[in-house]
């Protein structure tokens, strides 16, 4: 029994001795660098449908649309918005993009330089809408609000040779940036 009491007293004494020690606070810090690479970027959007209308007998059809685009160009790059007839007017008894029946003019662009004069739409190649120079961007801290815009005004030939009916064609807009 005496050995048990001595052991208890030793253990109790060790515990009291530890109570006098204060825990040391340990703090560690680490840092890192976050890095990204911002490349040139481009985006374009247009209404799903634009309806052209005529104001009189055999008067050309006209209509307009607002093209929205975003672009960021490198210090030596550029950006463009182009349009191409991706499908011909259907049915084939009316106007034809390939025949030069669809033209457009560009209004002022909120960023970049709008096309000048009358442009003839094509199904064979893209035609210009707007061009943006180097080191340009859209949005906060940039030259243009987001999105940048340009208005296109269309004219479609209304020939007496065209058969009656409803016609539609698809246009493909492309925005590219370097």
C-alpha positions, 0 to 999 in steps of 0.5 A: 500500500505504501508503494501505491501512495508514493506513486500517486504522490509522484504522479500528482506532483508531476501534474502540478509541475505541468500546470505551471507551464504555459502553452506556447503559441505557434503561428505560421504564415505562407504566401503565394502568387496567383497568376493568370494569362488574359488572352484576346477574347470576342463575343457577338450576339444578334436578335433571333429574327429580323423582319424586313418590310416594304413601304410600297409596291416594288419598293425594296424591303428594309429593316435594321438590327442592333449587333452586340459584341465584346472584344479584348485585343492584344497590344499588337492585335485587332478584332473584327465582326463579320457577317456571311449568308450561311443559307440562301433565301428559301424557297428559291423563287425569290431574292438571292443573297448570291445575286447581290439582292441583300445589302447593308450599311453600318451605323456608328459603332460604340467601339472600333470602326464601322464599315463604310458605304453599302456592303453587299452580303455574300454566301461565299465569303464574310463581309465586314461590320466593324473592326477594332484596333490594338489594346482595346476592350469592352466594359469597366475601365475600357473605352466602350460600355459592355456590350459594344454595339453597332446598328446594321440597316438592311436593304433587300431587292423587291423585284417583280420577278420574285414569286409571292410567298414568305422567304427566309435566309440565315446570316452568320455573324462572327467576332474574332480577336487577336 
